[in-house]
C-alpha cells in the first residue's frame, strides 16, 4: 500500500474509484463492482490517496444516494474491497470535517507533500484523526467475561471495550475501562493485535487479560449486565468483521 494525497491526479478506467455519499456509504454498480468512471456523478470533492496492488486509488464524495452500500455490507461482499474502502472513508471523513480551520475558521488548503490540510491564516496543521480504543478478552479459568452493552441492539453480549483518554497509556486505559464498567481488577495484560475500525474513526487495540479480584458490578450506564461464559455458552456474532470476534475465537480455540 503506497500512500499519497493529491487533488490534481486524474483517474483512469482501471483505477480504484471509491465514491461515497453523505451517509458514508460506498457506490457499487449493478454487478456490485466499483465504477470505471466518475461521469454522471455530482462530485463534491475527489482525491488521489495512493496506490493499491499497482493501481491508483481515488476517493470521492457525491451528493446522490442510489445504489450505495454501507461498509458492513461491503465486507460481506468482498473483504479486500472493504480494506481499501475503510481507508478511503477515513480520508473522506477527515477532509469533509477539516475543510475549514477549527481554530480560526479560514478555508484550509492541501499540503504539497503530506496528507495534511493547513490553514493559510493562522498556520494550524490538520492531520487525519484516529481515535485509539481498547478491547479486552478477560479470562477466569475456563470462562470468558462478556457484557451486555446498552448501545448494542443486535449483539446480546460482547467484550469490554472503550476509548483511550488524554494523558493515559493504552495499558492504563484497559485497566480503567474494566474497573469502571464491571468493577473488577485484572492482571497479566497481553497485547494481541490491532484493527482499523472505520465506525467512524477508531484504531482498535486488542488484549487478553486474567481475572485478579473483585465481584462483577456493572456501571448501569454503558453496561447493563455482565457474566462469565464457558466456551459452549458463547453466542457468536453473525459476522467476523471485528477484532472482537477474533478474540472470542481465540478464547474458544485455547480452551
ZIJOBEL-V909235 format. One record per backbone hydrogen bond with DSSP energy under -1.0 kcal/mol. CO is the residue of the C=O (numbers start at 1). NH is the residue of the N-H. If there is no record, write none. Layout:
co:CO nh:NH
co:CO nh:NH
//
This chain:
co:2 nh:51
co:6 nh:48
co:12 nh:15
co:16 nh:58
co:18 nh:60
co:19 nh:27
co:20 nh:62
co:21 nh:24
co:25 nh:21
co:26 nh:69
co:29 nh:32
co:33 nh:29
co:38 nh:41
co:41 nh:43
co:42 nh:63
co:45 nh:61
co:47 nh:59
co:48 nh:6
co:49 nh:4
co:50 nh:57
co:51 nh:2
co:52 nh:55
co:55 nh:52
co:56 nh:16
co:57 nh:49
co:58 nh:18
co:59 nh:47
co:60 nh:20
co:61 nh:44
co:61 nh:45
co:67 nh:28
co:69 nh:26
co:70 nh:74
co:71 nh:75
co:72 nh:76
co:73 nh:77
co:74 nh:78
co:78 nh:82
co:79 nh:83
co:80 nh:84
co:81 nh:85
co:82 nh:86
co:83 nh:87
co:84 nh:88
co:85 nh:89
co:86 nh:90
co:87 nh:91
co:88 nh:92
co:89 nh:93
co:90 nh:94
co:91 nh:95
co:92 nh:96
co:93 nh:97
co:99 nh:108
co:101 nh:105
co:106 nh:101
co:109 nh:118
co:114 nh:116
co:116 nh:111
co:117 nh:126
co:118 nh:109
co:119 nh:123
co:124 nh:119
co:126 nh:117
co:131 nh:203
co:132 nh:164
co:133 nh:205
co:134 nh:162
co:135 nh:207
co:137 nh:209
co:138 nh:145
co:139 nh:211
co:140 nh:143
co:143 nh:140
co:144 nh:229
co:146 nh:227
co:147 nh:158
co:148 nh:224
co:149 nh:152
co:158 nh:147
co:160 nh:136
co:162 nh:134
co:165 nh:168
co:169 nh:173
co:170 nh:174
co:171 nh:175
co:172 nh:176
co:173 nh:177
co:174 nh:178
co:175 nh:179
co:176 nh:180
co:177 nh:181
co:178 nh:182
co:181 nh:219
co:182 nh:217
co:185 nh:212
co:185 nh:213
co:187 nh:210
co:190 nh:208
co:193 nh:206
co:195 nh:204
co:197 nh:199
co:197 nh:202
co:201 nh:131
co:202 nh:197
co:203 nh:133
co:204 nh:195
co:205 nh:135
co:206 nh:192
co:207 nh:137
co:208 nh:190
co:209 nh:139
co:210 nh:187
co:213 nh:185
co:222 nh:150
co:223 nh:220
co:225 nh:148
co:227 nh:146
co:229 nh:144
co:230 nh:233
co:242 nh:246
co:243 nh:247
co:244 nh:248
co:245 nh:249
co:246 nh:250
co:247 nh:251
co:248 nh:252
co:249 nh:253
co:250 nh:254
co:252 nh:255
//
